[in-house]
Amino acid sequence: MNSVVIGSGFGGIAAALRLRAKNHKVTLVEKHPDLGGRARVFKKNGFTFDAGPTVITAPYLIYELFKLFNKKPEDYIKISSLDTWYRFVFEDGYKFDYSGNENSMKNQIEKISKDDFDGYQKLVKFTKKIFDKGFVELSDVPFDKSFFMIKQLPALLKLRSYNSVYSLVSSFIKNEKLRRIFSMHPLLVGGNPFTTTSIYGLILYLEKKWGIHYSIGGTGQIINALEKLMLEEDIKIIKGCEVINIITNKNKIQAVKLANEKELQADNVICNADPPAIYNELLKEIKSNLLFTWKKKRMDYSMGLFVYYFGTKKIYNDVEHHTIKFGDKYKKHLDDIFEKKKLNKDISFYLHRPTATDKSMAPEGHDCFYVLVPVPNNQSKIDWSIEGDKMKTLVINKMENSLLPNLKENIVEDFYLTPDYFEKELNTKHGSGFSIQPKFSQSAYFRFHNKSEICDGLYLVGAGTHPGAGIPGVLSSAKILDKIF
Ligand SMILES: Cc1cc2nc3c(=O)[nH]c(=O)nc-3n(C[C@H](O)[C@H](O)[C@H](O)COP(=O)(O)OP(=O)(O)OC[C@H]3O[C@@H](n4cnc5c(N)ncnc54)[C@H](O)[C@@H]3O)c2cc1C
């Protein structure tokens, strides 16, 4: 079997390896000169900036890829667990260090809300039930039959999937700050906690089960290790070449056409590109039926991301590896981003400081960071060539006043990405950070199927397919191929 994989995000790489383990002849084609997609790495003057994913959860899904070929993951990568998972910081200066240490959790919860520790424990138990169903049972099975989806509905309703994650958490926890903390997980996969189905509450339990990890040398080291593994296993990698067309005959895959006019014959094409780009740009020859056209049109997209990468000549020792800072008008900020598609100055953000764990990410005596701000996706029509610099100034001021004193005078290296990068460089519809939103009406059967709805021999992996965004999600999407082939 000749299989061509388009795109080298975590999903594409995992798909290439899984099919190679099934003895397919595999070629992986990537538009950019480097692999990783959202998990690419930018190196500048001794600083190593992981572009995207920094929080490694469910590391066994990464280890599995090495074990497919009887290789030892520890010969390729070093993944270590973090003690403090996230530090949450509020506008009034209140801090909460979230971790797997139950004593510390109990002390901190009881300090702010006497009654809420019991509710927290009940919440964890409830999210275990969601995890058992949504992750253990359903994350790596194909959802391409409507009756399979219908069969799941009673259990999903029992798990209150009609509620949002925020409502679910609020039914167990009274304190508003704690509600925000324990319901923030949808933001990690592109959803608004106030509207995302409570099924995504499973991420809370997934973190508890396996912890939060860091890959020494950065997430990019995992991509490097997987590239090495692919080459060792005779997967052909074509970099710096965009696929411009998927060629079909009577709705069946024939070949892919590259930007350099070459064609690669294929029995199967596994597409890791954003599903709307596949169906609207690469597969123009196939006419979709009315239902599929409607499905494509009705989709809501995740938020956009403004990511500011910077290195400092000062070391900020008291800043944790992962910090989440909530703005005062958190809910309004999210409403503005997701619904009204407008910018709001009262931003909430995530601050990454890999040098808290790994000094090799910056030159000696320096610190390395990125700050990620959820912003509207490009449906907003925001002109980022004007708003980008304004957002950078806002972000620096906010950080200087809260977490990083005297920041301005200590920055020695910086650059930023806006939704334009996601749209133009990563071919993502509306420049969304995480493809389509994780809503109930866009989950499982209602998401883009892993086995294409309209084309034989076309398979989809990555954030826009089942089960969804995040490294565990896209690695599971590739695992589904094991059940299809
Ligand atoms: C800033 C940021 C932070 C994040 N943080 C975390 C985190 O901490 N933990 C976590 O688990 N997840 C995180 N995520 C989410 C996670 O990174 C993504 O969901 C996941 O990496 C997406 O992988 P993917 O397989 O969908 O492919 P992508 O990474 O989207 O890659 C797709 C690839 O396809 C290529 N491509 C597209 N079209 C073509 C074409 N026509 N021809 C050739 N190549 C093409 C693109 O160039 C790209 O390389 C984060 C995401 C972002 C953006």
Ligand as a Chemical Component Dictionary entry (heavy atoms), coordinates in Angstrom:
data_LIG
# 
_chem_comp.id                   LIG 
_chem_comp.type                 NON-POLYMER 
_chem_comp.pdbx_formal_charge   0 
_chem_comp.three_letter_code    LIG 
# 
loop_
_chem_comp_atom.comp_id 
_chem_comp_atom.atom_id 
_chem_comp_atom.alt_atom_id 
_chem_comp_atom.type_symbol 
_chem_comp_atom.charge 
_chem_comp_atom.model_Cartn_x 
_chem_comp_atom.model_Cartn_y 
_chem_comp_atom.model_Cartn_z 
_chem_comp_atom.pdbx_ordinal 
LIG C1  C1  C 0 0.239  28.421 20.695 1  
LIG C2  C2  C 0 -0.315 27.032 20.926 2  
LIG C3  C3  C 0 -0.119 26.419 22.147 3  
LIG C4  C4  C 0 -0.592 25.126 22.362 4  
LIG N1  N1  N 0 -0.327 24.518 23.554 5  
LIG C5  C5  C 0 -0.636 23.207 23.713 6  
LIG C6  C6  C 0 -0.171 22.495 24.845 7  
LIG O1  O1  O 0 0.495  23.063 25.711 8  
LIG N2  N2  N 0 -0.459 21.160 24.937 9  
LIG C7  C7  C 0 -1.174 20.506 23.960 10 
LIG O2  O2  O 0 -1.397 19.292 24.092 11 
LIG N3  N3  N 0 -1.623 21.165 22.872 12 
LIG C8  C8  C 0 -1.354 22.488 22.715 13 
LIG N4  N4  N 0 -1.740 23.142 21.597 14 
LIG C9  C9  C 0 -2.553 22.425 20.598 15 
LIG C10 C10 C 0 -1.676 21.506 19.761 16 
LIG O3  O3  O 0 -0.462 22.120 19.503 17 
LIG C11 C11 C 0 -2.346 21.222 18.431 18 
LIG O4  O4  O 0 -3.691 20.825 18.598 19 
LIG C12 C12 C 0 -1.609 20.125 17.667 20 
LIG O5  O5  O 0 -0.214 20.297 17.732 21 
LIG C13 C13 C 0 -2.089 20.170 16.239 22 
LIG O6  O6  O 0 -1.526 19.104 15.533 23 
LIG P1  P1  P 0 -2.096 18.647 14.153 24 
LIG O7  O7  O 0 -1.745 17.216 13.985 25 
LIG O8  O8  O 0 -3.530 19.016 14.026 26 
LIG O9  O9  O 0 -1.255 19.433 13.046 27 
LIG P2  P2  P 0 -0.742 20.931 12.894 28 
LIG O10 O10 O 0 0.214  21.226 13.965 29 
LIG O11 O11 O 0 -1.860 21.853 12.670 30 
LIG O12 O12 O 0 0.105  20.777 11.556 31 
LIG C14 C14 C 0 -0.460 20.671 10.288 32 
LIG C15 C15 C 0 0.690  20.697 9.294  33 
LIG O13 O13 O 0 0.168  20.541 7.971  34 
LIG C16 C16 C 0 0.943  21.358 7.096  35 
LIG N5  N5  N 0 0.161  21.591 5.892  36 
LIG C17 C17 C 0 -1.062 22.177 5.804  37 
LIG N6  N6  N 0 -1.482 22.191 4.515  38 
LIG C18 C18 C 0 -0.498 21.601 3.796  39 
LIG C19 C19 C 0 -0.353 21.321 2.410  40 
LIG N7  N7  N 0 -1.296 21.651 1.522  41 
LIG N8  N8  N 0 0.776  20.714 1.994  42 
LIG C20 C20 C 0 1.744  20.357 2.890  43 
LIG N9  N9  N 0 1.645  20.602 4.214  44 
LIG C21 C21 C 0 0.540  21.213 4.657  45 
LIG C22 C22 C 0 1.195  22.612 7.912  46 
LIG O14 O14 O 0 2.279  23.359 7.407  47 
LIG C23 C23 C 0 1.475  22.005 9.288  48 
LIG O15 O15 O 0 2.840  21.721 9.435  49 
LIG C24 C24 C 0 -1.292 24.444 21.342 50 
LIG C25 C25 C 0 -1.508 25.066 20.110 51 
LIG C26 C26 C 0 -1.007 26.348 19.900 52 
LIG C27 C27 C 0 -1.228 26.982 18.559 53 
# 
loop_
_chem_comp_bond.comp_id 
_chem_comp_bond.atom_id_1 
_chem_comp_bond.atom_id_2 
_chem_comp_bond.value_order 
_chem_comp_bond.pdbx_ordinal 
LIG C1  C2  SING 1  
LIG C2  C3  SING 2  
LIG C2  C26 DOUB 3  
LIG C3  C4  DOUB 4  
LIG C4  N1  SING 5  
LIG C4  C24 SING 6  
LIG N1  C5  DOUB 7  
LIG C5  C6  SING 8  
LIG C5  C8  SING 9  
LIG C6  O1  DOUB 10 
LIG C6  N2  SING 11 
LIG N2  C7  SING 12 
LIG C7  O2  DOUB 13 
LIG C7  N3  SING 14 
LIG N3  C8  DOUB 15 
LIG C8  N4  SING 16 
LIG N4  C9  SING 17 
LIG N4  C24 SING 18 
LIG C9  C10 SING 19 
LIG C10 O3  SING 20 
LIG C10 C11 SING 21 
LIG C11 O4  SING 22 
LIG C11 C12 SING 23 
LIG C12 O5  SING 24 
LIG C12 C13 SING 25 
LIG C13 O6  SING 26 
LIG O6  P1  SING 27 
LIG P1  O7  DOUB 28 
LIG P1  O8  SING 29 
LIG P1  O9  SING 30 
LIG O9  P2  SING 31 
LIG P2  O10 DOUB 32 
LIG P2  O11 SING 33 
LIG P2  O12 SING 34 
LIG O12 C14 SING 35 
LIG C14 C15 SING 36 
LIG C15 O13 SING 37 
LIG C15 C23 SING 38 
LIG O13 C16 SING 39 
LIG C16 N5  SING 40 
LIG C16 C22 SING 41 
LIG N5  C17 SING 42 
LIG N5  C21 SING 43 
LIG C17 N6  DOUB 44 
LIG N6  C18 SING 45 
LIG C18 C19 SING 46 
LIG C18 C21 DOUB 47 
LIG C19 N7  SING 48 
LIG C19 N8  DOUB 49 
LIG N8  C20 SING 50 
LIG C20 N9  DOUB 51 
LIG N9  C21 SING 52 
LIG C22 O14 SING 53 
LIG C22 C23 SING 54 
LIG C23 O15 SING 55 
LIG C24 C25 DOUB 56 
LIG C25 C26 SING 57 
LIG C26 C27 SING 58 
# 
